[in-house]
């Protein structure tokens, strides 16, 4: 299933002029201020070239200056993305941090759109630390605890109504079941056939599972499954397993911190999200100028 972009209008002092995108979890609920999901989930917005269009994804905060997202959410050689902190990205209280560097897993460059284990995962780095009320989430170190029927909490800024494409820009969450935790060496399939799950704009967002009394990051939103499914976000969805990329994530985080000084925007081993022909969950939008005065 190919997931097409939509738009919404938001304004921030950091990105000027800002823009339109459609975004929210389908069949979910608004994330409340004291919810741990809010404190570790952010939006990732990339302006379009020459001020024309742009895209919105979701990201999970894994440290004070690093977030994990999908590889297809990182555009090569284009305008620098920004990480947006806020439950509603239309709000004037939204905080923005510029992305100063990223790493895309090299598997994505050769396997995008080719069966399972596509390597659709990326790490982005930003200065300024986390705003008040935010904290990094621990990652699942081993997939051994992932079993069919395990509850997974999904979160993101994607559309909340797949038929009317409405509900843009509000952080939402929902709970689904793990269908096949071993669908690939580095990917799992979650079941969202009961009317709630990830959709357009949730790309790169988290799948949290419980480990003891805490929620940990187990997956990164990737693509719908099977690829021939209709565009209704009501079938299955593929998530990249964070545990499969743990050494690479840690290495990328160290590299980005070491090279952040003096850099403005760095992308390695990336590819266009739509060239693979596989439906992706990023959210594109057209840019509109805000009237001055």
Residue, then its C-alpha position, 0 to 999 in steps of 0.5 A: x500500500x502506498x501512503x500519500x502525503x497530505x497537508x496542515x498549517x502550522x507556524x513556528x518562530x524557528x521555521x519561517x514561514x511554516x507550513x501545512x501537514x496532516x497527522x495523527x494515529x488512527x483510532x487512538x487517543x490524545x496523549x496527555x501531558x503527564x504521559x511517558x509517551x509524550x515525554x519521549x516522542x517528538x515530531x520531525x519536520x523537513x521543509x521542502x526545497x525552495x520553500x515548496x512542500x515538506x514532510x512530517x514524521x515522528x521520532x523517539x528520543x533516546x538521549x538528551x540530543x539524539x532521536x531515532x526515526x525511519x530512514x525514509x524520513x531523512x532527505x538527502x541534500x535537502x533543507x535541514x529538518x527540525x525536531x518539534x516538541x509539543x503535543x500539538x505542533x500547531x501550538x505557538x508553545x511548540x519548541x523546535x531544535x534544528x537537526x545538525x546531523x544524521x546517520x541512515x543505516x547503510x542497509x537502507x541504501x541497497x534494500x529499500x523496497x525489497x522484502x523484509x529487513x530493509x534497514x529503514x532506521x535513522x539517527x538524528x542529532x540536535x543541539x540545545x538538549x531536551x525541553x522541560x518535561x521531556x526525557x529519553x526512553x530506554x530501548x529494548x535490548x533483546x527481542x526475546x521478550x517479543x511474542x505474538x500477542x504482546x501489547x505494543x503502544x504506538x504513537x505519532x503525529x499521523x492522520x487520525x482518520x484514514x478515510x477523510x485524512x483529518x486530525x493533523x498534528x496532534x500526538x496520539x497513541x493506541x495499543x495493538x498486538x504484535x502479530x509476528x515478532x520474527x517476520x524478519x531478522x530486523x523487522x516485526x509485524x504488528x496487527x492493526x486490523x481492529x480499527x486503530x494503528x499507525x498511518x500517514x505521518x507516523x513514520x519513524x514513530x515508536x512502538x513501546x512495549x512494557x519491560x517490568x514497570x516501564x515502557x521501552x522502545x521496541x520498534x520504529x514505524x516503517x511501512x504497511x503490510x502487505x504492500x498490496x493492502x488498500x490505503x486504509x491503515x487497517x491491516x498490518x504494519x512493519x516495524x524495524x526492531x530497535x534491538x537489531x540495530x543497537x550497536x549501530x545506533x550507539x556508534x552513530x550517536x557517538x559519531x554525530x556528537x563528535x562531529x556536531x561542532x561546526x557542522x550544519x547538516x550531514x546525511x549518509x547513505x540515504x534514499x528517497x522515501x518514495x522511489x522504492x514504490x513501497x507505501x511509507x508513513x511520512x507526511x508531506x505537505x504544501x507550504x503556505x506563507x503567513x501574512x505579515x503584519 
